[in-house]
Amino acid sequence: MKSLLRMGLCVALLSSVAFARNPQEHRGFYFSAGIGPAYLSYQGSEEYSDYRYSYGESGSTYTPTRVKEEGSYDAFVFPALDFRFGKSAFNLLVFYTTFDLMMDTGNWEAKYEETSEDSLYYDSYKADADRSYLLSFGGGLGFDIYPFLNPHSVLRGFHLGESVSVEGVYIDAFGSDVSQGGGVAIANRINVGMDWWVSDTWSMGVEFSYTNFSYSDGNYEDASQHLFRLMFRLTRG
């Protein structure tokens, strides 16, 4: 009986040591906030059939037309923000929910062009890029891996990860007939970064990421968006 008791105490002690959070380790509650510059590239286009009526002495005339709409937003954006809340385990893996926000003004360019096959009808106009704005926000799930566990390694804070989120992207140019771009997209982000511990529980670091957006519901039938970010991060856990 005593041997069983001793064995149980040893197992409990070893378990408590194995799962205890030592200083400067990724275990337990995880929080990270990032801010930095970003480069955004958005391209959208759409073509569809339409018609126009013209009226003359012989009555109304029906004219089939072809419409082409294009929009683009290419800009350096600051600041881009994101926040992560989650759980870190074994000083190796971090699972988190992520929320991000990005705003910018004045880079939207769009064009509307409508023509008929017989070239009797033509109309076109452009968006006012100087009065446009961008709003992008969303949330999702992600993970990071810290593969170098040696506390004396210079690569100890190196990490890489991935996340998938649902993003709302809204681009508008006030007073323009071709004013809107964006929509709802699925965003897939891959990131690589480096952290340096500044206390037992907090670290500061830098992270580079690339995000590709696949639009599930957008203002254009064919739209693509790419985002590059350089984030400076403050992390706990």
C-alpha positions, 0 to 999 in steps of 0.5 A, a space after each residue: 500500500 505504501 509503495 502504491 502511495 509513493 508511486 502515485 505521489 511520484 507520478 503527480 509530482 512529475 506531472 506537475 513539473 511537466 505541465 508547469 509554466 516555466 518563465 519565458 515559455 509558451 504555455 497557458 494563456 496567449 495574447 498578442 497584439 500587432 501593428 505595422 505597415 502593409 501593402 494591399 493590392 486589389 483588382 476586380 473586373 466584370 463584363 455583362 450584357 445590357 441594352 439601351 433605348 433610343 427614341 427618334 421619329 420612327 419610334 424607339 430603337 433597342 440597342 444591345 450593349 456590352 458593359 465592362 467594369 474594372 477597379 483597383 486599389 494598390 497602396 501602402 497602408 498604415 496602420 494595419 492592426 491585429 489581435 490574437 487570443 488563445 492557448 499555448 502548449 508544450 512551449 511549442 504550439 499556439 492556437 488562437 482566434 485572430 481579429 484584424 483591422 485596416 483603414 486607408 484613403 485615396 487610392 481607389 481607381 475604377 472605370 466603367 465602359 459601355 459600348 454597342 456592337 455597331 459602335 453607335 452607343 458609347 459611354 464611360 466614366 471613372 471613379 474619383 480616387 482622391 475621395 475614396 476610402 478602404 475599410 477591411 476587418 475580420 476574424 478567424 482561427 490560426 496557429 503558430 509553431 515555435 520549433 526551436 526549444 533550446 533556451 540558449 538557441 539564437 533561434 528560440 523565438 523563431 515561429 511560423 504559422 497560418 490562419 484562415 479568416 472571414 474578411 469584410 472589405 469595403 472600398 468606396 469613392 464618394 460621388 462616383 458612378 463606379 464607387 464600390 469594390 470589395 465584398 466578403 472574402 475568405 483570407 488565408 494568411 501565412 506568417 513567419 516571425 521572431 520574438 525576443 523575451 523582455 520579461 518572464 511572460 512578455 516578448 516583443 518581436 517582428 513578423 512578416 505575413 502574406 494573405 491571399 483573399 478569395 471572394 465568396 461574395 464581391 462587387 465584381 465577378 472576378 476579384 483578387 486581393 493580396 496583402 503583405 504586412 510587416 508587424 511589430 508584436 507584443 506577446 504574452 504567453 
